[in-house]
Amino acid sequence: MILASVPPASMVLGLAAALAYALPAALAGRIAASAGRAVLVIAWLLHGALLARGLLGPAPLFGFAPALSITAWLVLTVYGVESRLYPRMQARWTLSGLGAVAVLLSLVFPGTPLHVEESPWLPLHLALGIASYGLFAAALVHTWLMTRAERQMRRAAEPQSGMPLLTLERLTFRFVTAGFVLLTATLAAGLLFGEVLYGRAWRWDHKAVFSVLSWATFLVLLLGRMRFGWRGRTALRWLYAGSALLLLAYVGSRFVLEVVLGRP
């Protein structure tokens, strides 16, 4: 079910961004690295313009698909910065495919109107939450790179991550720590200023329960890392569990409301 019509200009931007993302993914291994990077930059710029039109226009829309689209754009931003520092990083084919899917999904399910006039602080609160999504997603990408590098080392193949394993591990937990700080700020704002932001006090709905459970999971992960030096499979299981709970908190609940139940 499409919950809101997409303006023609946004549709053109979205289709152009999805096509630009899909080209490097479809031509992986058959396109020069420099050409692939150039196309990916174009896709990233088009994607950013699409997000700006959707969120900064006179009638901003938001929902589970735009949240995923912003998360994908933030992850690609992180990758773009790191690929300049580590040119041998080989994740752009996978990330470009995910970017194309995220953009197309946001065109099919553009969300519902965001009534920002209710509170001027509401966009900031949403930005904190989505930024935490992006940081945890970046941590997951680094975890995937680390797992792939370890698998290649066990097969006596040269790792293709472009980063030493210890560097990948440090970056993973830096992203987790930063995401945890932003998630804490998001939950604290909702708990303390819910009436100002949403016109109602904090209530224990599905979104709140999953958000608090994910926060507690990440807290245990960070404490285990500091106190017991957790790493490897133990740390990954906690990271995956916390990320899954966080995904269910907003994206999952909005997906059920918007798509399954057809409610704004």
C-alpha positions as CSV (number, residue, x, y, z in Angstrom):
1,M,0.0,0.0,0.0
2,I,1.4,3.4,-1.0
3,L,0.6,5.8,1.8
4,A,1.3,9.0,0.1
5,S,1.9,10.1,-3.5
6,V,5.5,11.0,-4.5
7,P,5.9,14.3,-6.3
8,P,7.2,13.9,-9.9
9,A,10.5,15.6,-9.2
10,S,11.1,13.3,-6.2
11,M,10.2,10.3,-8.3
12,V,12.7,11.3,-11.0
13,L,15.4,11.9,-8.4
14,G,14.7,8.6,-6.7
15,L,14.7,6.5,-9.9
16,A,18.0,8.3,-11.1
17,A,19.6,7.6,-7.7
18,A,18.5,3.9,-7.7
19,L,19.8,3.4,-11.2
20,A,23.1,5.0,-10.3
21,Y,23.4,2.8,-7.3
22,A,22.4,-0.3,-9.3
23,L,25.0,0.1,-12.0
24,P,28.1,-0.5,-9.9
25,A,26.3,-3.4,-8.1
26,A,25.2,-5.0,-11.4
27,L,28.6,-4.5,-13.1
28,A,30.7,-5.6,-10.1
29,G,34.1,-6.8,-11.4
30,R,33.4,-5.5,-14.9
31,I,33.8,-1.8,-14.3
32,A,37.0,0.1,-13.4
33,A,37.3,1.1,-9.7
34,S,37.6,4.8,-10.5
35,A,34.4,4.6,-12.7
36,G,32.6,2.7,-9.9
37,R,33.5,5.3,-7.3
38,A,32.4,8.2,-9.6
39,V,29.0,6.6,-10.2
40,L,28.6,5.9,-6.5
41,V,29.3,9.5,-5.7
42,I,26.7,10.6,-8.2
43,A,24.2,8.2,-6.7
44,W,25.0,9.5,-3.2
45,L,24.4,13.1,-4.2
46,L,21.1,12.2,-5.9
47,H,20.1,10.3,-2.9
48,G,20.9,13.2,-0.6
49,A,18.9,15.6,-2.8
50,L,16.0,13.2,-2.6
51,L,16.1,13.0,1.2
52,A,16.4,16.8,1.4
53,R,13.3,17.2,-0.8
54,G,11.3,14.8,1.4
55,L,12.3,16.1,4.8
56,L,12.8,19.9,4.2
57,G,9.9,20.5,1.9
58,P,6.6,22.2,2.9
59,A,4.9,18.8,3.6
60,P,7.7,16.5,4.9
61,L,7.0,12.8,4.9
62,F,8.4,10.2,7.2
63,G,8.0,6.5,7.9
64,F,9.8,3.2,8.0
65,A,11.1,3.3,4.4
66,P,12.5,6.9,4.7
67,A,14.2,5.9,7.9
68,L,15.9,3.0,6.2
69,S,16.8,5.3,3.3
70,I,18.4,7.9,5.6
71,T,20.3,5.1,7.4
72,A,21.6,3.7,4.1
73,W,22.7,7.2,3.1
74,L,24.6,7.7,6.4
75,V,26.3,4.4,6.0
76,L,27.4,5.3,2.5
77,T,28.7,8.6,3.8
78,V,30.8,6.8,6.4
79,Y,32.1,4.4,3.7
80,G,33.0,7.3,1.4
81,V,35.1,8.9,4.1
82,E,36.8,5.6,5.1
83,S,37.4,4.6,1.5
84,R,39.6,7.7,1.1
85,L,41.7,6.5,4.0
86,Y,41.7,2.8,3.0
87,P,41.4,2.7,-0.8
88,R,41.5,-1.1,-0.8
89,M,38.2,-1.4,1.0
90,Q,35.9,-3.5,-1.1
91,A,32.3,-3.0,0.1
92,R,31.0,-0.6,-2.5
93,W,29.3,-3.2,-4.6
94,T,27.2,-4.5,-1.7
95,L,26.5,-1.1,-0.3
96,S,25.4,0.3,-3.7
97,G,23.0,-2.6,-4.0
98,L,21.6,-1.8,-0.6
99,G,21.3,1.9,-1.5
100,A,19.3,1.1,-4.6
101,V,16.9,-1.1,-2.6
102,A,16.5,1.6,0.1
103,V,15.7,4.3,-2.4
104,L,13.2,2.2,-4.3
105,L,11.5,1.2,-1.0
106,S,11.2,4.9,0.0
107,L,9.5,5.6,-3.3
108,V,6.9,2.8,-2.8
109,F,6.3,3.7,0.8
110,P,7.1,7.4,1.2
111,G,5.6,7.5,4.7
112,T,3.0,9.9,6.2
113,P,3.0,13.6,6.8
114,L,5.3,14.8,9.6
115,H,3.5,17.5,11.6
116,V,6.5,19.5,12.6
117,E,4.4,22.4,13.7
118,E,3.4,20.5,16.8
119,S,6.9,21.0,18.2
120,P,10.0,22.6,16.7
121,W,12.1,20.1,18.6
122,L,10.5,17.1,16.9
123,P,12.8,17.1,13.9
124,L,15.8,17.2,16.2
125,H,14.5,14.2,18.2
126,L,14.0,12.2,15.0
127,A,17.4,13.2,13.8
128,L,19.0,11.9,16.9
129,G,17.2,8.5,16.6
130,I,18.0,8.1,12.9
131,A,21.7,9.1,13.5
132,S,21.9,6.3,16.1
133,Y,20.5,4.0,13.4
134,G,23.2,5.1,11.0
135,L,26.0,4.6,13.5
136,F,24.8,1.1,14.5
137,A,24.4,0.2,10.8
138,A,28.0,1.4,10.2
139,A,29.1,-0.9,13.0
140,L,27.3,-3.8,11.4
141,V,29.1,-3.1,8.1
142,H,32.4,-3.1,9.8
143,T,31.5,-6.3,11.6
144,W,30.7,-7.9,8.2
145,L,34.0,-6.7,6.8
146,M,35.8,-8.2,9.9
147,T,34.0,-11.5,9.6
148,R,34.8,-11.7,5.9
149,A,38.5,-10.9,6.5
150,E,38.7,-13.6,9.2
151,R,37.1,-16.2,6.9
152,Q,39.6,-15.3,4.1
153,M,42.5,-15.6,6.5
154,R,41.4,-19.1,7.5
155,R,41.4,-20.0,3.9
156,A,44.9,-18.6,3.5
157,A,43.6,-16.0,1.1
158,E,44.6,-12.3,1.2
159,P,42.1,-10.3,3.2
160,Q,40.2,-7.8,1.0
161,S,38.8,-5.6,3.7
162,G,41.6,-3.0,3.2
163,M,42.0,-2.6,7.0
164,P,43.8,-4.5,9.7
165,L,41.5,-6.6,11.8
166,L,42.3,-4.7,15.0
167,T,41.5,-1.4,13.2
168,L,38.2,-2.8,12.1
169,E,37.4,-4.0,15.6
170,R,38.3,-0.6,17.1
171,L,36.1,1.2,14.6
172,T,33.2,-1.1,15.2
173,F,33.1,-0.4,18.9
174,R,33.6,3.3,18.3
175,F,30.5,3.3,16.1
176,V,28.7,1.3,18.7
177,T,29.7,3.7,21.5
178,A,28.7,6.8,19.5
179,G,25.4,5.1,18.5
180,F,24.7,4.2,22.2
181,V,25.3,7.8,23.2
182,L,22.8,9.1,20.6
183,L,20.3,6.3,21.4
184,T,20.5,7.3,25.1
185,A,19.9,10.9,24.3
186,T,16.9,10.0,22.1
187,L,15.3,7.8,24.8
188,A,16.0,10.4,27.5
189,A,14.3,13.1,25.4
190,G,11.3,10.9,24.8
191,L,11.0,10.0,28.4
192,L,11.5,13.5,29.8
193,F,9.9,15.7,27.1
194,G,7.4,13.4,25.5
195,E,4.5,15.9,26.0
196,V,6.5,18.7,24.3
197,L,7.6,16.5,21.4
198,Y,4.5,14.4,20.8
199,G,1.7,16.0,22.8
200,R,1.6,13.0,25.2
201,A,3.7,11.5,28.0
202,W,6.0,8.5,27.6
203,R,4.0,5.3,27.2
204,W,5.1,1.7,27.0
205,D,4.1,0.8,23.5
206,H,6.0,-1.7,21.2
207,K,8.4,1.0,20.0
208,A,9.3,2.0,23.6
209,V,9.8,-1.6,24.8
210,F,12.0,-2.6,21.9
211,S,14.0,0.6,22.1
212,V,14.7,0.1,25.8
213,L,15.6,-3.6,25.2
214,S,18.0,-2.6,22.5
215,W,19.5,0.1,24.7
216,A,20.0,-2.5,27.5
217,T,21.6,-4.9,25.1
218,F,24.1,-2.4,23.8
219,L,24.8,-1.4,27.4
220,V,25.7,-5.0,28.3
221,L,27.8,-5.3,25.2
222,L,29.9,-2.1,26.1
223,L,30.2,-3.1,29.7
224,G,31.3,-6.6,28.7
225,R,33.8,-5.1,26.3
226,M,35.3,-2.9,29.0
227,R,35.1,-5.3,32.0
228,F,35.8,-8.7,30.3
229,G,37.3,-7.7,27.0
230,W,34.5,-9.3,25.0
231,R,35.4,-9.8,21.3
232,G,34.8,-12.3,18.5
233,R,31.6,-14.3,18.5
234,T,30.4,-13.2,21.9
235,A,30.5,-9.5,21.1
236,L,29.0,-10.1,17.6
237,R,26.0,-11.9,19.1
238,W,25.2,-9.0,21.4
239,L,25.7,-6.5,18.6
240,Y,23.4,-8.4,16.3
241,A,20.8,-8.9,19.0
242,G,20.8,-5.2,19.9
243,S,20.6,-4.1,16.3
244,A,17.7,-6.5,15.6
245,L,15.8,-5.0,18.6
246,L,16.5,-1.5,17.5
247,L,15.3,-2.3,14.0
248,L,12.0,-3.6,15.4
249,A,11.6,-0.6,17.6
250,Y,10.9,2.0,15.0
251,V,11.2,0.5,11.5
252,G,9.4,-2.7,12.5
253,S,6.5,-1.0,14.4
254,R,6.1,1.6,11.6
255,F,6.1,-1.2,8.9
256,V,3.3,-3.0,10.7
257,L,1.3,0.2,11.1
258,E,1.8,1.6,7.6
259,V,1.9,-1.6,5.5
260,V,0.2,-4.4,7.4
261,L,-2.5,-2.4,9.1
262,G,-2.6,0.5,6.7
263,R,-2.8,3.1,9.5
264,P,-0.8,6.4,9.6
